[in-house]
């Protein structure tokens, strides 16, 4: 029995939610819309691609993109690429960026992906964003914090160093008139004394920095 478009789309969403690539492939081959949106509680009005990002569905994201899913469609909160950053899935982030996703999209909190990634332990997503020309000096919309400010808040001098290598300006002030280094000093004077000294050294050698320094 032939399925209606609505039935195809519903089963496509179910396949993403249930991590069922075989059904997902079948529904797409039968004509399910790769840009359909969910109507379910908690995920209402999310595109199926955004849902796959939120649920960490690497294979689902690939199949949907291959089927023509629009990577620029965001959920009501402005998530898609940023959702993948929060799940920590570098493969999904890379696929979205390679498909043309804007690395500087702002979410409902006023953050771009590069603001969010500064809190992560691993740096693979950070490097993926930088390869795709994410704006290292982009301020958030609430506090005027750049990625450098957020890295400073988390005591991540390693990330601050990487951002400097890619053109970050450590002299920029946020809305509270604080530079990243001022935040680093005020937050972590005791816990990250060595990090602060190291960052001082990094700044002094800014013009001759290399990857080995970070």
GROMACS elastic network, one bead per residue, 0.5 to 0.9 nm:
[ bonds ]
;  ai    aj funct       b0    kb
    3     6     6  0.80203   500
    3     7     6  0.59045   500
    3     8     6  0.62859   500
    3    30     6  0.87814   500
    4     7     6  0.51538   500
    4     8     6  0.62787   500
    4     9     6  0.86538   500
    5     8     6  0.50735   500
    5     9     6  0.61268   500
    5    10     6  0.85616   500
    5    31     6  0.76007   500
    5    32     6  0.65803   500
    5    33     6  0.79852   500
    6     9     6  0.51644   500
    6    10     6  0.61451   500
    6    11     6  0.86910   500
    6    32     6  0.83343   500
    7    10     6  0.50960   500
    7    11     6  0.62196   500
    7    12     6  0.85269   500
    7    32     6  0.84953   500
    8    11     6  0.52886   500
    8    12     6  0.61554   500
    8    13     6  0.87703   500
    8    27     6  0.60234   500
    8    28     6  0.82251   500
    8    30     6  0.75525   500
    8    31     6  0.72097   500
    8    32     6  0.50008   500
    8    33     6  0.78660   500
    9    13     6  0.63066   500
    9    14     6  0.86293   500
    9    27     6  0.76737   500
    9    28     6  0.88117   500
    9    31     6  0.85519   500
    9    32     6  0.50528   500
    9    33     6  0.60435   500
    9    34     6  0.81101   500
    9    36     6  0.64420   500
    9    37     6  0.84558   500
    9    38     6  0.88685   500
   10    13     6  0.51719   500
   10    14     6  0.61897   500
   10    15     6  0.86182   500
   10    32     6  0.85394   500
   10    36     6  0.86974   500
   10    38     6  0.79678   500
   11    15     6  0.60234   500
   11    16     6  0.86476   500
   11    23     6  0.78610   500
   11    24     6  0.78170   500
   11    27     6  0.69526   500
   11    32     6  0.83927   500
   12    15     6  0.51099   500
   12    16     6  0.64491   500
   12    17     6  0.87224   500
   12    23     6  0.73810   500
   12    24     6  0.55186   500
   12    25     6  0.85750   500
   12    26     6  0.86955   500
   12    27     6  0.57558   500
   12    28     6  0.73408   500
   12    32     6  0.65905   500
   12    33     6  0.81463   500
   12    34     6  0.81287   500
   12    36     6  0.87056   500
   12    48     6  0.80922   500
   13    16     6  0.51890   500
   13    17     6  0.61765   500
   13    18     6  0.85406   500
   13    24     6  0.81919   500
   13    36     6  0.81630   500
   13    37     6  0.82200   500
   13    38     6  0.69486   500
   13    48     6  0.61629   500
   13    51     6  0.83659   500
   14    17     6  0.50274   500
   14    18     6  0.59315   500
   14    19     6  0.83102   500
   14    20     6  0.82557   500
   14    23     6  0.88836   500
   14    24     6  0.84378   500
   15    18     6  0.51188   500
   15    19     6  0.57962   500
   15    21     6  0.67539   500
   15    22     6  0.81976   500
   15    23     6  0.58458   500
   15    24     6  0.52356   500
   15    25     6  0.89869   500
   15    27     6  0.86432   500
   15    60     6  0.86969   500
   16    19     6  0.50648   500
   16    20     6  0.63358   500
   16    21     6  0.74698   500
   16    23     6  0.88375   500
   16    24     6  0.67706   500
   16    48     6  0.74500   500
   16    49     6  0.87494   500
   16    51     6  0.75133   500
   16    52     6  0.60578   500
   16    55     6  0.82332   500
   16    57     6  0.72976   500
   16    60     6  0.63068   500
   16    61     6  0.89100   500
   17    20     6  0.78580   500
   17    51     6  0.76220   500
   17    52     6  0.73813   500
   17    55     6  0.72398   500
   17    57     6  0.86044   500
   18    21     6  0.88601   500
   19    24     6  0.85314   500
   19    52     6  0.87816   500
   19    55     6  0.86492   500
   19    57     6  0.67698   500
   19    59     6  0.86115   500
   19    60     6  0.74936   500
   20    23     6  0.56845   500
   20    24     6  0.62276   500
   20    25     6  0.87955   500
   20    60     6  0.83363   500
   21    25     6  0.59892   500
   21    26     6  0.84964   500
   21    59     6  0.70527   500
   21    60     6  0.64787   500
   21    63     6  0.83340   500
   22    25     6  0.52332   500
   22    26     6  0.62756   500
   22    27     6  0.87292   500
   23    27     6  0.60714   500
   23    28     6  0.85353   500
   24    27     6  0.52685   500
   24    28     6  0.62549   500
   24    29     6  0.86460   500
   24    60     6  0.74789   500
   24    63     6  0.80671   500
   24    64     6  0.87395   500
   25    28     6  0.52392   500
   25    29     6  0.61987   500
   25    30     6  0.87097   500
   25    60     6  0.88941   500
   25    63     6  0.72888   500
   25    64     6  0.89309   500
   26    29     6  0.50721   500
   26    30     6  0.62466   500
   26    31     6  0.88183   500
   26    32     6  0.88691   500
   27    30     6  0.50569   500
   27    31     6  0.64160   500
   27    32     6  0.53888   500
   27    33     6  0.87369   500
   28    31     6  0.51810   500
   28    33     6  0.70940   500
   28    34     6  0.71962   500
   28    63     6  0.87428   500
   28    64     6  0.82796   500
   28    67     6  0.72389   500
   29    32     6  0.73072   500
   29    67     6  0.89770   500
   31    34     6  0.87480   500
   32    35     6  0.88033   500
   32    36     6  0.80735   500
   33    36     6  0.53079   500
   33    67     6  0.88532   500
   33    69     6  0.82613   500
   34    37     6  0.88779   500
   34    47     6  0.83868   500
   34    48     6  0.68214   500
   34    49     6  0.74409   500
   34    64     6  0.58022   500
   34    65     6  0.80397   500
   34    67     6  0.65348   500
   34    68     6  0.66473   500
   34    70     6  0.79535   500
   35    47     6  0.59648   500
   35    48     6  0.62975   500
   35    49     6  0.71443   500
   35    64     6  0.84280   500
   35    68     6  0.81354   500
   35    69     6  0.53854   500
   35    70     6  0.64390   500
   35    73     6  0.81221   500
   36    45     6  0.89729   500
   36    46     6  0.84803   500
   36    47     6  0.57728   500
   36    48     6  0.59444   500
   36    49     6  0.85984   500
   36    69     6  0.89512   500
   37    43     6  0.89116   500
   37    44     6  0.75051   500
   37    45     6  0.52828   500
   37    46     6  0.52962   500
   37    48     6  0.56886   500
   37    49     6  0.87732   500
   37    51     6  0.89349   500
   37    75     6  0.89983   500
   38    41     6  0.86940   500
   38    43     6  0.63374   500
   38    44     6  0.52651   500
   38    45     6  0.52966   500
   38    46     6  0.55528   500
   38    47     6  0.63703   500
   38    48     6  0.66807   500
   38    51     6  0.83543   500
   39    42     6  0.88130   500
   39    43     6  0.69039   500
   39    45     6  0.60545   500
   39    46     6  0.80056   500
   40    43     6  0.55538   500
   40    44     6  0.51268   500
   40    45     6  0.82285   500
   41    44     6  0.56737   500
   43    46     6  0.55908   500
   43    47     6  0.88037   500
   43    51     6  0.73645   500
   43    75     6  0.86556   500
   44    47     6  0.87487   500
   44    75     6  0.86604   500
   44    76     6  0.84878   500
   45    75     6  0.64408   500
   45    76     6  0.66946   500
   46    49     6  0.79973   500
   46    50     6  0.60330   500
   46    51     6  0.62221   500
   46    73     6  0.87994   500
   46    74     6  0.72741   500
   46    76     6  0.68444   500
   46    79     6  0.87895   500
   47    50     6  0.51446   500
   47    51     6  0.62587   500
   47    52     6  0.86935   500
   47    73     6  0.69049   500
   47    74     6  0.70555   500
   47    75     6  0.63418   500
   47    80     6  0.88024   500
   48    52     6  0.62077   500
   48    53     6  0.87127   500
   48    61     6  0.89719   500
   48    64     6  0.82792   500
   48    69     6  0.85779   500
   49    52     6  0.50501   500
   49    53     6  0.63668   500
   49    54     6  0.87378   500
   49    60     6  0.79456   500
   49    61     6  0.61592   500
   49    64     6  0.65817   500
   49    65     6  0.79450   500
   49    69     6  0.68544   500
   49    70     6  0.79833   500
   49    71     6  0.73780   500
   49    73     6  0.83580   500
   49    74     6  0.89521   500
   49    80     6  0.75162   500
   50    53     6  0.50396   500
   50    54     6  0.62286   500
   50    55     6  0.86379   500
   50    61     6  0.85760   500
   50    71     6  0.83856   500
   50    73     6  0.79209   500
   50    74     6  0.68361   500
   50    75     6  0.65776   500
   50    79     6  0.69069   500
   50    81     6  0.80029   500
   50    83     6  0.74933   500
   50    84     6  0.86483   500
   51    54     6  0.50620   500
   51    55     6  0.61305   500
   51    56     6  0.85163   500
   51    57     6  0.84951   500
   51    75     6  0.86334   500
   51    80     6  0.80635   500
   51    83     6  0.88917   500
   52    55     6  0.51450   500
   52    56     6  0.60654   500
   52    58     6  0.74933   500
   52    59     6  0.88205   500
   52    60     6  0.61271   500
   52    61     6  0.58412   500
   52    64     6  0.88753   500
   52    80     6  0.89279   500
   52    84     6  0.89626   500
   53    56     6  0.50953   500
   53    57     6  0.60713   500
   53    58     6  0.75361   500
   53    60     6  0.85584   500
   53    61     6  0.67887   500
   53    79     6  0.89433   500
   53    80     6  0.63442   500
   53    81     6  0.75100   500
   53    82     6  0.88038   500
   53    83     6  0.59699   500
   53    84     6  0.51731   500
   53    85     6  0.89385   500
   53    87     6  0.79227   500
   53    89     6  0.85750   500
   53    92     6  0.71197   500
   53    93     6  0.88145   500
   54    57     6  0.77425   500
   54    79     6  0.86059   500
   54    80     6  0.75984   500
   54    83     6  0.53949   500
   54    84     6  0.63407   500
   54    86     6  0.82861   500
   54    87     6  0.69454   500
   55    58     6  0.88383   500
   55    83     6  0.89217   500
   55    84     6  0.87336   500
   55    87     6  0.80048   500
   56    60     6  0.87678   500
   56    61     6  0.86174   500
   56    83     6  0.88511   500
   56    84     6  0.70633   500
   56    87     6  0.64143   500
   56    88     6  0.84937   500
   56    89     6  0.67970   500
   56    92     6  0.78892   500
   57    60     6  0.51768   500
   57    61     6  0.61337   500
   57    62     6  0.87334   500
   57    92     6  0.81200   500
   58    61     6  0.52596   500
   58    62     6  0.64185   500
   58    63     6  0.88012   500
   58    89     6  0.79031   500
   58    91     6  0.69701   500
   58    92     6  0.57756   500
   59    62     6  0.51550   500
   59    63     6  0.62054   500
   59    64     6  0.85968   500
   59    92     6  0.88313   500
   60    63     6  0.51466   500
   60    64     6  0.60576   500
   60    65     6  0.85222   500
   61    64     6  0.52011   500
   61    65     6  0.60991   500
   61    66     6  0.85063   500
   61    69     6  0.88510   500
   61    92     6  0.69207   500
   61    95     6  0.80083   500
   61    96     6  0.84072   500
   62    65     6  0.52359   500
   62    66     6  0.60776   500
   62    67     6  0.85562   500
   62    92     6  0.79614   500
   62    95     6  0.71527   500
   62    96     6  0.88546   500
   63    66     6  0.50719   500
   63    67     6  0.61431   500
   63    68     6  0.87950   500
   63    69     6  0.88049   500
   64    68     6  0.64302   500
   64    69     6  0.53216   500
   64    70     6  0.87648   500
   65    68     6  0.51228   500
   65    70     6  0.72915   500
   65    71     6  0.74284   500
   65    95     6  0.84029   500
   65    96     6  0.82105   500
   65    99     6  0.76079   500
   66    69     6  0.72774   500
   68    71     6  0.87437   500
   69    72     6  0.88874   500
   69    73     6  0.86787   500
   70    73     6  0.58096   500
   71    74     6  0.78489   500
   71    80     6  0.76938   500
   71    81     6  0.83531   500
   71    96     6  0.66506   500
   71    97     6  0.89259   500
   71    99     6  0.71575   500
   71   100     6  0.73473   500
   71   101     6  0.58889   500
   71   102     6  0.89490   500
   72    80     6  0.81259   500
   72   100     6  0.82220   500
   72   101     6  0.61362   500
   72   102     6  0.76466   500
   73    78     6  0.86179   500
   73    79     6  0.87993   500
   73    80     6  0.76549   500
   74    77     6  0.74317   500
   74    78     6  0.50307   500
   74    79     6  0.53909   500
   74    80     6  0.56405   500
   74    81     6  0.85818   500
   75    78     6  0.52009   500
   75    79     6  0.53004   500
   75    80     6  0.68285   500
   76    79     6  0.74209   500
   76   108     6  0.83789   500
   77   107     6  0.61034   500
   77   108     6  0.50947   500
   77   109     6  0.83341   500
   78    81     6  0.89719   500
   78    82     6  0.81081   500
   78   105     6  0.78439   500
   78   106     6  0.68475   500
   78   108     6  0.58323   500
   78   109     6  0.89494   500
   79    82     6  0.53693   500
   79    83     6  0.53588   500
   79    84     6  0.84835   500
   79   105     6  0.87649   500
   79   106     6  0.85738   500
   79   107     6  0.61560   500
   79   108     6  0.82027   500
   80    83     6  0.50163   500
   80    84     6  0.65310   500
   80    85     6  0.88213   500
   80    96     6  0.87522   500
   81    84     6  0.52103   500
   81    85     6  0.64844   500
   81    86     6  0.89517   500
   81    92     6  0.82236   500
   81    93     6  0.63042   500
   81    96     6  0.67402   500
   81    97     6  0.81154   500
   81   101     6  0.72086   500
   81   102     6  0.82248   500
   81   103     6  0.75109   500
   81   105     6  0.82094   500
   81   113     6  0.72231   500
   82    86     6  0.63300   500
   82    87     6  0.87650   500
   82    93     6  0.84540   500
   82   103     6  0.86661   500
   82   105     6  0.82372   500
   82   106     6  0.86396   500
   82   107     6  0.75466   500
   82   111     6  0.88220   500
   82   112     6  0.71739   500
   82   113     6  0.52049   500
   82   114     6  0.88821   500
   82   116     6  0.76828   500
   83    86     6  0.51885   500
   83    87     6  0.64368   500
   83    88     6  0.87421   500
   83   113     6  0.87773   500
   84    87     6  0.51628   500
   84    88     6  0.62610   500
   84    89     6  0.58238   500
   84    90     6  0.76722   500
   84    91     6  0.89925   500
   84    92     6  0.62958   500
   84    93     6  0.59014   500
   85    88     6  0.50732   500
   85    89     6  0.64800   500
   85    90     6  0.74277   500
   85    92     6  0.85480   500
   85    93     6  0.67192   500
   85   113     6  0.65968   500
   85   114     6  0.88332   500
   85   116     6  0.71615   500
   85   117     6  0.65262   500
   85   125     6  0.71825   500
   86    89     6  0.79365   500
   86   113     6  0.87529   500
   86   116     6  0.72963   500
   86   117     6  0.76540   500
   86   120     6  0.87032   500
   87    90     6  0.88321   500
   88    91     6  0.89805   500
   88    92     6  0.88336   500
   88    93     6  0.85759   500
   88   117     6  0.85779   500
   88   120     6  0.78320   500
   88   122     6  0.86476   500
   88   125     6  0.75431   500
   89    92     6  0.55321   500
   89    93     6  0.64657   500
   89    94     6  0.88024   500
   89   125     6  0.78080   500
   90    93     6  0.50033   500
   90    94     6  0.60406   500
   90    95     6  0.85525   500
   90   124     6  0.64711   500
   90   125     6  0.52048   500
   90   126     6  0.89935   500
   90   128     6  0.77327   500
   91    94     6  0.51399   500
   91    95     6  0.61844   500
   91    96     6  0.86878   500
   91   125     6  0.86048   500
   92    95     6  0.50691   500
   92    96     6  0.61723   500
   92    97     6  0.85357   500
   93    96     6  0.52432   500
   93    97     6  0.61236   500
   93    98     6  0.85271   500
   93   125     6  0.69962   500
   93   128     6  0.75526   500
   93   129     6  0.81722   500
   94    97     6  0.51235   500
   94    98     6  0.59778   500
   94    99     6  0.84699   500
   94   125     6  0.79192   500
   94   128     6  0.63562   500
   94   129     6  0.81736   500
   95    98     6  0.51228   500
   95    99     6  0.61334   500
   95   100     6  0.87606   500
   95   101     6  0.88798   500
   96    99     6  0.50423   500
   96   100     6  0.64586   500
   96   101     6  0.54309   500
   96   102     6  0.87219   500
   97   100     6  0.50888   500
   97   102     6  0.70438   500
   97   103     6  0.70815   500
   97   128     6  0.81642   500
   97   129     6  0.78214   500
   97   132     6  0.69182   500
   98   101     6  0.72693   500
   98   132     6  0.83124   500
  100   103     6  0.87757   500
  101   104     6  0.88234   500
  101   105     6  0.84582   500
  102   105     6  0.57247   500
  102   132     6  0.87139   500
  102   134     6  0.82411   500
  103   106     6  0.88975   500
  103   112     6  0.72972   500
  103   113     6  0.64677   500
  103   114     6  0.78012   500
  103   129     6  0.64167   500
  103   130     6  0.88082   500
  103   132     6  0.71385   500
  103   133     6  0.74383   500
  103   134     6  0.52916   500
  103   135     6  0.79848   500
  104   111     6  0.87803   500
  104   112     6  0.54181   500
  104   113     6  0.67293   500
  104   114     6  0.77604   500
  104   133     6  0.88055   500
  104   134     6  0.59206   500
  104   135     6  0.66105   500
  104   138     6  0.80484   500
  105   111     6  0.80606   500
  105   112     6  0.55705   500
  105   113     6  0.73638   500
  106   109     6  0.77498   500
  106   110     6  0.55024   500
  106   111     6  0.51691   500
  106   113     6  0.77237   500
  106   140     6  0.81203   500
  106   141     6  0.84870   500
  107   110     6  0.53064   500
  107   111     6  0.54207   500
  107   112     6  0.63669   500
  107   113     6  0.85295   500
  108   111     6  0.73417   500
  109   112     6  0.88225   500
  109   140     6  0.83286   500
  109   141     6  0.77248   500
  109   142     6  0.75668   500
  110   139     6  0.88229   500
  110   140     6  0.52916   500
  110   142     6  0.61337   500
  110   143     6  0.89625   500
  111   114     6  0.79852   500
  111   115     6  0.58997   500
  111   116     6  0.69881   500
  111   139     6  0.81736   500
  111   140     6  0.51990   500
  111   141     6  0.69716   500
  111   142     6  0.84379   500
  112   115     6  0.54676   500
  112   116     6  0.67665   500
  112   134     6  0.89596   500
  112   138     6  0.80699   500
  112   139     6  0.87535   500
  112   140     6  0.72158   500
  112   147     6  0.89722   500
  113   116     6  0.51504   500
  113   117     6  0.62416   500
  113   126     6  0.88225   500
  113   129     6  0.79123   500
  113   134     6  0.83614   500
  114   117     6  0.52645   500
  114   118     6  0.67740   500
  114   125     6  0.89094   500
  114   126     6  0.68763   500
  114   129     6  0.70444   500
  114   130     6  0.84959   500
  114   134     6  0.69943   500
  114   135     6  0.78491   500
  114   136     6  0.74154   500
  114   138     6  0.86272   500
  114   146     6  0.87934   500
  114   147     6  0.60844   500
  115   118     6  0.59985   500
  115   119     6  0.83361   500
  115   138     6  0.85532   500
  115   139     6  0.85802   500
  115   140     6  0.76270   500
  115   145     6  0.83343   500
  115   146     6  0.69734   500
  115   148     6  0.83521   500
  115   149     6  0.87687   500
  115   150     6  0.64738   500
  115   151     6  0.82556   500
  116   119     6  0.64173   500
  116   120     6  0.79850   500
  116   147     6  0.81605   500
  116   150     6  0.82518   500
  117   120     6  0.54874   500
  117   121     6  0.88165   500
  117   122     6  0.89276   500
  117   123     6  0.80382   500
  117   125     6  0.70757   500
  117   126     6  0.61971   500
  117   147     6  0.85767   500
  117   151     6  0.88874   500
  118   121     6  0.81903   500
  118   123     6  0.84360   500
  118   126     6  0.76457   500
  118   147     6  0.68840   500
  118   148     6  0.83123   500
  118   150     6  0.63124   500
  118   151     6  0.51821   500
  118   152     6  0.88955   500
  118   154     6  0.76307   500
  118   156     6  0.74733   500
  118   159     6  0.69030   500
  118   160     6  0.88692   500
  119   150     6  0.77444   500
  119   151     6  0.70114   500
  119   153     6  0.89808   500
  119   154     6  0.64512   500
  119   156     6  0.80064   500
  120   123     6  0.71620   500
  120   125     6  0.88814   500
  120   126     6  0.89130   500
  122   125     6  0.75552   500
  122   126     6  0.82239   500
  123   126     6  0.50364   500
  123   127     6  0.62730   500
  123   128     6  0.86892   500
  123   159     6  0.78564   500
  124   127     6  0.52090   500
  124   128     6  0.62533   500
  124   129     6  0.87748   500
  125   129     6  0.62138   500
  125   130     6  0.85840   500
  126   129     6  0.52717   500
  126   130     6  0.62647   500
  126   131     6  0.86936   500
  126   159     6  0.84659   500
  126   162     6  0.89965   500
  127   130     6  0.50181   500
  127   131     6  0.60816   500
  127   132     6  0.86546   500
  127   162     6  0.86905   500
  128   131     6  0.51532   500
  128   132     6  0.64764   500
  128   133     6  0.89610   500
  128   134     6  0.89844   500
  129   132     6  0.51826   500
  129   133     6  0.65166   500
  129   134     6  0.54269   500
  129   135     6  0.89107   500
  130   133     6  0.50575   500
  130   134     6  0.52182   500
  130   135     6  0.79078   500
  130   136     6  0.79203   500
  130   163     6  0.85541   500
  130   166     6  0.74895   500
  131   134     6  0.75709   500
  133   136     6  0.83432   500
  134   137     6  0.89542   500
  134   138     6  0.85668   500
  135   138     6  0.53741   500
  135   147     6  0.88762   500
  135   168     6  0.86059   500
  136   139     6  0.88373   500
  136   146     6  0.72345   500
  136   147     6  0.62996   500
  136   148     6  0.77395   500
  136   163     6  0.65038   500
  136   164     6  0.85265   500
  136   166     6  0.72445   500
  136   167     6  0.68876   500
  136   168     6  0.53102   500
  136   169     6  0.81625   500
  137   145     6  0.88665   500
  137   146     6  0.54538   500
  137   147     6  0.67239   500
  137   148     6  0.76981   500
  137   167     6  0.81417   500
  137   168     6  0.56944   500
  137   169     6  0.66281   500
  137   172     6  0.82229   500
  138   144     6  0.84653   500
  138   145     6  0.79739   500
  138   146     6  0.54223   500
  138   147     6  0.71364   500
  139   142     6  0.85663   500
  139   143     6  0.78057   500
  139   147     6  0.74174   500
  139   174     6  0.77296   500
  140   143     6  0.61984   500
  140   145     6  0.53456   500
  140   146     6  0.63577   500
  140   147     6  0.84838   500
  141   144     6  0.58462   500
  141   145     6  0.80690   500
  142   145     6  0.79109   500
  142   175     6  0.85300   500
  143   146     6  0.89643   500
  143   174     6  0.63131   500
  143   175     6  0.55197   500
  143   176     6  0.74887   500
  144   149     6  0.89862   500
  144   173     6  0.77842   500
  144   175     6  0.52495   500
  144   176     6  0.82338   500
  145   148     6  0.76307   500
  145   149     6  0.53687   500
  145   150     6  0.67080   500
  145   172     6  0.89108   500
  145   173     6  0.77761   500
  145   174     6  0.50938   500
  145   175     6  0.75241   500
  145   179     6  0.89731   500
  145   180     6  0.85173   500
  146   149     6  0.51818   500
  146   150     6  0.66505   500
  146   151     6  0.87874   500
  146   168     6  0.88744   500
  146   172     6  0.80494   500
  146   173     6  0.86456   500
  146   174     6  0.74592   500
  146   180     6  0.83089   500
  147   150     6  0.51466   500
  147   151     6  0.61561   500
  147   152     6  0.85692   500
  147   160     6  0.82999   500
  147   163     6  0.79853   500
  147   168     6  0.84948   500
  147   180     6  0.89973   500
  148   151     6  0.50591   500
  148   152     6  0.61364   500
  148   153     6  0.86725   500
  148   159     6  0.79507   500
  148   160     6  0.57198   500
  148   163     6  0.69918   500
  148   164     6  0.84581   500
  148   168     6  0.72541   500
  148   169     6  0.81188   500
  148   170     6  0.69996   500
  148   179     6  0.87134   500
  148   180     6  0.58133   500
  148   181     6  0.87177   500
  149   152     6  0.50545   500
  149   153     6  0.62836   500
  149   154     6  0.89001   500
  149   160     6  0.86441   500
  149   170     6  0.85657   500
  149   172     6  0.89582   500
  149   173     6  0.87567   500
  149   174     6  0.78792   500
  149   178     6  0.85591   500
  149   179     6  0.70052   500
  149   181     6  0.79117   500
  149   183     6  0.70689   500
  149   184     6  0.82691   500
  150   154     6  0.65006   500
  150   155     6  0.86664   500
  150   156     6  0.85575   500
  150   180     6  0.77975   500
  151   154     6  0.52989   500
  151   155     6  0.62052   500
  151   156     6  0.50060   500
  151   157     6  0.69629   500
  151   158     6  0.85986   500
  151   159     6  0.62894   500
  151   160     6  0.60213   500
  151   180     6  0.79597   500
  151   184     6  0.85602   500
  152   156     6  0.58630   500
  152   157     6  0.67941   500
  152   159     6  0.87130   500
  152   160     6  0.71395   500
  152   180     6  0.56015   500
  152   181     6  0.67871   500
  152   182     6  0.85519   500
  152   183     6  0.60578   500
  152   185     6  0.85774   500
  152   187     6  0.83386   500
  152   188     6  0.89189   500
  153   156     6  0.76626   500
  153   180     6  0.79823   500
  153   183     6  0.63114   500
  153   184     6  0.61457   500
  153   187     6  0.68109   500
  153   188     6  0.84094   500
  154   157     6  0.86225   500
  154   184     6  0.81641   500
  154   187     6  0.86182   500
  154   188     6  0.88188   500
  155   158     6  0.86483   500
  155   160     6  0.89626   500
  155   184     6  0.63253   500
  155   187     6  0.80025   500
  155   188     6  0.68108   500
  155   191     6  0.89604   500
  155   192     6  0.69560   500
  155   195     6  0.76580   500
  155   196     6  0.86761   500
  156   159     6  0.53823   500
  156   160     6  0.63492   500
  156   161     6  0.87311   500
  156   184     6  0.88714   500
  156   195     6  0.83184   500
  157   161     6  0.60367   500
  157   162     6  0.85897   500
  157   184     6  0.86652   500
  157   195     6  0.62987   500
  157   196     6  0.77371   500
  157   198     6  0.80007   500
  157   199     6  0.63646   500
  157   214     6  0.84446   500
  158   161     6  0.51653   500
  158   162     6  0.64235   500
  158   163     6  0.87705   500
  158   195     6  0.87690   500
  158   199     6  0.87311   500
  158   213     6  0.88717   500
  158   214     6  0.55242   500
  159   163     6  0.61107   500
  159   164     6  0.85171   500
  159   214     6  0.77582   500
  160   163     6  0.51145   500
  160   164     6  0.61784   500
  160   165     6  0.87041   500
  160   168     6  0.83856   500
  160   170     6  0.86878   500
  160   180     6  0.88092   500
  160   199     6  0.82316   500
  160   214     6  0.86744   500
  161   164     6  0.50790   500
  161   165     6  0.63470   500
  161   166     6  0.88794   500
  161   199     6  0.76849   500
  161   202     6  0.71697   500
  161   203     6  0.86621   500
  161   206     6  0.88948   500
  161   209     6  0.84922   500
  161   211     6  0.88084   500
  161   213     6  0.77166   500
  161   214     6  0.56213   500
  162   165     6  0.50853   500
  162   166     6  0.65924   500
  162   168     6  0.87563   500
  162   211     6  0.75315   500
  162   213     6  0.88519   500
  162   214     6  0.61866   500
  163   166     6  0.51075   500
  163   167     6  0.65109   500
  163   168     6  0.53083   500
  163   169     6  0.86206   500
  164   167     6  0.51782   500
  164   169     6  0.69277   500
  164   170     6  0.75107   500
  164   203     6  0.87313   500
  164   206     6  0.74847   500
  164   209     6  0.84563   500
  165   168     6  0.72289   500
  165   206     6  0.79923   500
  165   207     6  0.89420   500
  165   209     6  0.66862   500
  165   210     6  0.71520   500
  165   211     6  0.76228   500
  165   214     6  0.88698   500
  169   172     6  0.59989   500
  170   173     6  0.85256   500
  170   179     6  0.67164   500
  170   180     6  0.62295   500
  170   181     6  0.72633   500
  170   203     6  0.85397   500
  171   178     6  0.89708   500
  171   179     6  0.58074   500
  171   180     6  0.75098   500
  171   181     6  0.83523   500
  172   177     6  0.86044   500
  172   178     6  0.79363   500
  172   179     6  0.56897   500
  172   180     6  0.76210   500
  173   176     6  0.73798   500
  173   180     6  0.75961   500
  174   177     6  0.51609   500
  174   178     6  0.54976   500
  174   179     6  0.66466   500
  174   180     6  0.84518   500
  175   178     6  0.74177   500
  176   179     6  0.89252   500
  178   181     6  0.80816   500
  178   182     6  0.59455   500
  178   183     6  0.65751   500
  179   182     6  0.52079   500
  179   183     6  0.64749   500
  179   184     6  0.87790   500
  180   183     6  0.51504   500
  180   184     6  0.62352   500
  180   185     6  0.87516   500
  181   185     6  0.61770   500
  181   186     6  0.85924   500
  181   196     6  0.82054   500
  181   199     6  0.82490   500
  181   200     6  0.86533   500
  182   185     6  0.51907   500
  182   186     6  0.61434   500
  182   187     6  0.85560   500
  183   186     6  0.51890   500
  183   187     6  0.59743   500
  183   188     6  0.82569   500
  184   187     6  0.54250   500
  184   188     6  0.58097   500
  184   189     6  0.75128   500
  184   192     6  0.85131   500
  184   196     6  0.70950   500
  185   188     6  0.55713   500
  185   189     6  0.51638   500
  185   190     6  0.89289   500
  185   192     6  0.85499   500
  185   193     6  0.84047   500
  185   196     6  0.67658   500
  186   189     6  0.61201   500
  187   190     6  0.85096   500
  187   191     6  0.86621   500
  187   192     6  0.88025   500
  188   191     6  0.52452   500
  188   192     6  0.51246   500
  188   193     6  0.69588   500
  188   195     6  0.87867   500
  188   196     6  0.80231   500
  189   192     6  0.59197   500
  189   193     6  0.53980   500
  189   196     6  0.74906   500
  190   193     6  0.54445   500
  190   194     6  0.89668   500
  191   194     6  0.83543   500
  191   195     6  0.87469   500
  192   196     6  0.61832   500
  192   197     6  0.86598   500
  193   196     6  0.52089   500
  193   197     6  0.63513   500
  193   198     6  0.86208   500
  194   197     6  0.51043   500
  194   198     6  0.60517   500
  194   199     6  0.85470   500
  195   199     6  0.60400   500
  195   200     6  0.85436   500
  196   199     6  0.50476   500
  196   200     6  0.62021   500
  196   201     6  0.86397   500
  197   200     6  0.50805   500
  197   201     6  0.63731   500
  197   202     6  0.87287   500
  198   202     6  0.61727   500
  198   203     6  0.87080   500
  199   203     6  0.61418   500
  199   204     6  0.85459   500
  200   203     6  0.52513   500
  200   204     6  0.63602   500
  200   205     6  0.88381   500
  201   204     6  0.51397   500
  201   205     6  0.64321   500
  201   206     6  0.85860   500
  202   205     6  0.51424   500
  202   206     6  0.58406   500
  202   209     6  0.74331   500
  202   213     6  0.78931   500
  202   214     6  0.89324   500
  203   207     6  0.84345   500
  203   209     6  0.89328   500
  204   207     6  0.81600   500
  205   208     6  0.55630   500
  205   209     6  0.61228   500
  206   209     6  0.52826   500
  206   210     6  0.89908   500
  209   212     6  0.81073   500
  209   213     6  0.63370   500
  209   214     6  0.84513   500
  210   213     6  0.55109   500
  210   214     6  0.74367   500
  211   214     6  0.55595   500
